[in-house]
Amino acid sequence: MTSRNKGPSIQLDMLSLDELEHMAKAVEAKKQAILTKKKPGRKPGDLSNERLRSLVEAHLAIEAQEAAEAGALGYMARALTLATMPHSKFEGNEFHRRNGAFSMSMLAPSSVGLPYGSKPRLLVAYLTTEAVRKGERDIILGDSLSDFMKELGLQATGGRWGSITGLKQQMTRLFSSSVHCHWENKDSTSIANMPIVSKAQLWWDPKNPDQTGLWESTVRLGEDFFAEVVANPVPIDLRAVKALKQSPMALDIYFWLTHRMSYLRKSHARHIPWAALQMQFGASYPTTAQGIRDFHKKFVEQLRKVQAVYPQAQIEDSAEGLILKPSPSHVRKLS
């Protein structure tokens, strides 16, 4: 991989928001609307100054150094870039998404429930990254709970509504779930049933997250899930993932876009109707004209966050759908 010229060191914390925005525009002049400073009285969905600053800083760091050079090269499971997990709590134990000829169902025991939100996405990215890096089904999660949460970009906070309780719940839900994939065209049908995890042993004490356990906490990936993620990993930049961690939809859009751009034909733009995108991403929106409009609005709000860290993606928003133009994938292929 060819290294970029990094130039002089920049102290980002000494710069004002206007200066950060100016630098980001200089790096990617084609993306003007994304990084404009928000004025008082912003509309719902607009980025706050603090949120914008964090996204711009992530983009500048990514521009300065490639993911592999920065030790931030990660991977995501392909099946979960083509279709998505629930964004919010889902009643029931089977969740279904469709993307063209591909459909995915996620199932979990009714006594446990399905995973939802950002944390399961961060967990899958971590597990996939470790599986690809090490080529092993058994994944060691770290010496302590707080160390593991730092790897995910989370701060350990206690209490009923703290991050520790939320992560523990989502780990239980995710590790209890399986993924059913169905791909069909006129010539063939492919079906795969994959438990995400076949075994998990967690020795952490949630009341003492910094305490090192007597034994290592480990997860053994399901055999077929492991084979799939190692054979077909989607390269991602973990700095972008951490910058977008507050929004499960933004994470989904980022995973999907960087994968989709990797095989979009150079001479062809692709138009994707909003109704099709809603089937892939819009779990909580009704399939009515108003539901599609509401999904469209929400999708564009989250897309703006993704474009702040991935401005190379050339995208046009139209009333009928999203237009993808040939663009570099967010993570370059290793030479």
C-alpha positions in Angstrom: 0.0 0.0 0.0 1.3 3.4 -0.9 1.7 5.8 2.1 0.2 9.3 1.9 2.4 12.3 2.6 1.4 13.1 6.2 3.0 16.6 6.3 3.5 18.5 9.6 1.8 17.4 12.8 -1.5 19.1 13.5 -2.8 19.7 17.0 -6.6 19.2 16.4 -7.6 20.2 19.9 -6.1 23.7 19.3 -8.2 24.4 16.3 -11.6 26.1 16.2 -14.6 24.4 14.5 -14.3 26.8 11.5 -10.7 25.9 11.1 -11.5 22.2 11.2 -14.2 22.6 8.6 -11.9 24.6 6.4 -9.3 21.9 6.5 -11.8 19.2 5.8 -13.1 21.1 2.8 -9.6 21.5 1.5 -9.1 17.7 1.7 -12.4 17.0 -0.1 -13.6 20.1 -1.9 -16.4 18.2 -3.6 -18.2 17.6 -0.3 -19.3 21.1 0.6 -22.7 20.8 2.2 -21.7 18.1 4.7 -19.3 20.1 6.7 -20.9 23.6 6.8 -21.2 25.1 10.3 -24.6 24.7 11.9 -26.3 27.9 12.9 -28.4 28.5 16.1 -31.9 27.1 15.8 -30.8 24.1 13.8 -33.5 21.7 12.5 -34.0 18.2 13.8 -31.4 15.9 12.3 -28.8 18.6 11.9 -25.4 17.8 13.5 -24.5 19.7 16.7 -21.1 21.5 16.7 -19.7 19.0 19.1 -20.8 16.0 16.9 -19.6 17.7 13.8 -16.2 18.4 15.3 -15.8 14.7 16.3 -16.7 13.5 12.8 -14.4 16.0 11.1 -11.5 15.0 13.4 -12.1 11.4 12.5 -12.0 12.3 8.8 -8.8 14.3 9.1 -7.1 11.4 11.0 -8.2 9.0 8.3 -7.0 11.3 5.5 -3.6 11.6 7.2 -2.9 7.9 7.5 -4.3 4.8 5.9 -6.2 2.3 8.1 -3.5 -0.4 7.9 -0.7 2.1 8.8 -2.7 3.4 11.7 -3.5 -0.1 13.1 -7.2 0.6 12.4 -7.8 -1.9 9.6 -10.9 -3.9 10.6 -13.5 -6.2 9.0 -17.2 -6.7 9.0 -19.3 -9.8 8.3 -20.5 -9.5 4.7 -24.0 -10.9 5.4 -24.6 -8.1 7.9 -23.6 -5.4 5.4 -26.1 -6.7 2.9 -28.9 -6.7 5.4 -29.1 -5.3 8.9 -29.9 -6.2 12.5 -32.6 -4.3 14.4 -31.9 -0.7 15.1 -34.1 -0.6 18.2 -35.7 -3.2 20.5 -37.7 -5.6 18.5 -40.7 -7.6 19.9 -40.4 -11.2 18.8 -37.5 -13.5 18.2 -37.3 -13.5 14.4 -36.2 -10.4 12.3 -36.2 -10.3 8.5 -34.5 -8.0 6.0 -34.2 -8.2 2.2 -31.7 -6.8 -0.3 -32.6 -7.8 -3.8 -32.2 -11.5 -4.3 -30.6 -11.8 -0.8 -32.6 -12.1 2.3 -31.5 -12.5 5.9 -33.4 -13.6 9.0 -32.0 -13.3 12.5 -33.4 -15.7 15.1 -32.9 -15.8 18.9 -34.6 -17.7 21.8 -37.8 -15.9 22.8 -36.5 -15.9 26.4 -33.4 -13.9 25.4 -34.5 -11.7 22.6 -32.8 -10.3 19.5 -29.8 -7.9 19.6 -30.4 -4.3 18.6 -28.7 -0.9 18.5 -25.0 0.0 18.0 -23.4 -2.4 20.5 -24.1 -5.6 18.6 -22.6 -4.0 15.4 -19.5 -3.0 17.3 -19.3 -6.6 18.7 -19.6 -8.2 15.2 -17.0 -5.9 13.8 -14.6 -6.8 16.7 -15.2 -10.6 16.3 -14.9 -10.5 12.6 -11.7 -8.4 12.8 -10.1 -10.8 15.3 -11.2 -13.9 13.2 -9.6 -12.5 10.0 -6.4 -11.3 11.7 -5.8 -14.5 13.6 -7.5 -17.1 11.5 -9.0 -18.8 14.6 -12.5 -19.4 15.8 -11.6 -18.9 19.5 -11.5 -15.1 20.2 -10.0 -13.8 23.5 -11.9 -10.8 24.6 -9.4 -9.1 26.9 -8.0 -9.3 30.4 -10.8 -7.1 31.9 -14.2 -5.8 31.0 -13.0 -2.2 30.8 -10.2 -3.2 28.5 -12.6 -4.9 26.2 -15.0 -2.0 26.2 -12.1 0.3 25.2 -11.5 -1.9 22.2 -15.1 -1.3 21.2 -14.7 2.5 21.8 -17.0 2.4 24.8 -16.5 3.9 28.3 -17.4 1.6 31.2 -20.2 3.1 33.3 -22.2 1.3 35.9 -25.8 1.3 37.1 -29.0 0.1 35.6 -28.7 2.3 32.5 -24.9 2.3 32.3 -22.9 1.0 29.4 -21.8 -2.2 31.2 -25.4 -3.4 31.7 -26.3 -2.5 28.1 -23.2 -4.3 26.7 -23.8 -7.4 28.8 -27.4 -7.6 27.6 -26.5 -7.2 24.0 -23.7 -9.7 24.2 -26.1 -12.3 25.6 -28.6 -11.5 22.8 -26.0 -11.6 20.0 -24.2 -14.7 21.2 -27.6 -16.5 21.4 -28.6 -15.6 17.9 -28.2 -17.3 14.6 -28.4 -15.9 11.0 -30.3 -17.5 8.2 -29.2 -16.4 4.7 -31.1 -17.1 1.5 -29.9 -16.2 -2.0 -32.0 -17.0 -5.0 -31.9 -16.3 -8.8 -33.2 -18.0 -11.9 -30.4 -20.6 -11.9 -29.8 -21.5 -8.3 -30.7 -21.2 -4.7 -28.2 -20.9 -1.8 -29.2 -21.3 1.9 -27.0 -21.0 4.9 -27.9 -21.3 8.6 -25.2 -19.9 10.9 -25.1 -19.6 14.6 -22.9 -16.6 15.3 -21.3 -18.1 18.4 -21.2 -21.7 19.4 -19.8 -21.1 22.9 -19.0 -18.1 25.1 -17.4 -18.0 28.5 -17.3 -14.6 30.2 -15.5 -14.3 33.6 -15.8 -10.6 34.1 -17.3 -9.0 37.2 -19.6 -6.1 36.0 -19.2 -4.5 39.5 -15.4 -4.4 39.0 -14.8 -3.7 35.3 -11.1 -3.0 35.8 -10.5 -6.3 37.7 -8.6 -8.9 35.7 -10.3 -12.3 35.8 -8.7 -15.5 36.9 -9.4 -16.9 33.5 -9.7 -15.3 30.1 -13.1 -14.5 28.7 -13.5 -16.2 25.3 -15.9 -16.6 22.5 -15.9 -19.5 20.0 -17.5 -18.4 16.7 -19.9 -20.8 15.0 -18.1 -22.9 12.4 -20.1 -21.8 9.4 -20.1 -18.1 10.5 -16.4 -18.2 11.0 -15.8 -19.8 7.5 -18.0 -17.1 6.0 -16.4 -14.1 7.6 -12.9 -15.3 6.9 -13.7 -16.1 3.3 -15.6 -12.9 2.6 -14.6 -10.1 5.0 -15.5 -6.5 4.3 -12.6 -4.2 5.0 -13.5 -1.2 7.3 -11.7 1.6 9.1 -12.2 1.1 12.8 -11.7 4.9 13.4 -14.8 5.6 11.3 -16.7 2.9 13.1 -15.9 4.5 16.5 -16.8 7.9 15.2 -20.2 6.6 14.1 -20.9 4.4 17.1 -23.8 6.5 18.4 -26.0 5.6 15.5 -26.8 2.0 14.4 -28.2 3.2 11.1 -25.1 5.3 10.3 -22.9 2.2 11.1 -25.1 0.1 8.7 -24.8 2.7 5.9 -21.0 3.0 6.4 -20.5 -0.8 6.3 -22.8 -1.1 3.2 -21.3 1.8 1.3 -17.7 0.9 1.6 -18.6 -2.7 0.5 -20.9 -1.5 -2.3 -18.4 0.9 -3.7 -15.7 -1.8 -3.8 -17.5 -3.5 -6.7 -19.5 -0.8 -8.3 -18.5 -0.7 -12.0 -16.3 2.2 -12.9 -18.4 3.4 -15.8 -21.8 2.9 -14.3 -23.8 4.8 -11.7 -26.4 2.8 -9.8 -29.9 4.0 -8.9 -31.5 2.3 -5.8 -35.2 3.1 -5.1 -36.1 4.3 -1.6 -38.5 1.4 -1.3 -35.7 -1.1 -1.8 -33.4 0.7 0.6 -36.2 0.6 3.2 -36.5 -3.2 2.9 -32.7 -3.3 3.6 -32.4 -0.7 6.3 -35.8 0.6 7.5 -36.9 -1.9 10.1 -39.4 0.3 11.9 -41.0 2.2 9.1 -44.4 1.1 7.5 -44.3 0.2 3.8 -46.6 3.1 2.9 -46.0 6.2 0.9 -45.6 8.2 4.1 -43.5 5.5 5.6 -41.1 5.6 2.7 -40.9 9.4 3.0 -40.1 9.2 6.7 -37.5 6.6 6.0 -36.0 8.7 3.3 -35.6 11.7 5.7 -34.0 9.5 8.4 -31.7 7.8 6.0 -30.4 11.1 4.6 -29.8 12.4 8.1 -27.6 9.4 8.9 -25.9 9.4 5.5 -24.6 12.9 6.2 -22.8 11.6 9.2 -21.2 8.8 7.1 -20.2 11.3 4.4 -18.4 13.4 7.0 -15.9 10.5 7.6 -16.2 9.0 4.0 -16.5 12.0 1.7 -15.0 10.1 -1.2 -18.3 8.4 -1.7 -20.1 10.1 -4.6 -23.8 10.0 -3.9 -26.8 11.9 -5.1 -30.1 12.0 -3.2 -33.2 12.2 -5.4 -37.0 11.9 -4.7 -37.0 8.5 -6.3 -33.9 7.0 -4.7 -30.2 7.1 -4.0 -27.7 7.4 -6.9 -24.3 5.7 -6.3 -21.5 6.9 -8.5 -18.2 5.0 -8.9 -16.1 5.9 -5.9 -13.1 4.5 -4.1 -13.9 2.1 -1.3 -13.2 3.7 2.1 -10.4 1.2 2.8 -8.0 0.6 -0.1 -7.1 -3.0 -1.0 -3.8 -4.2 0.4 -1.1 -4.6 -2.3 
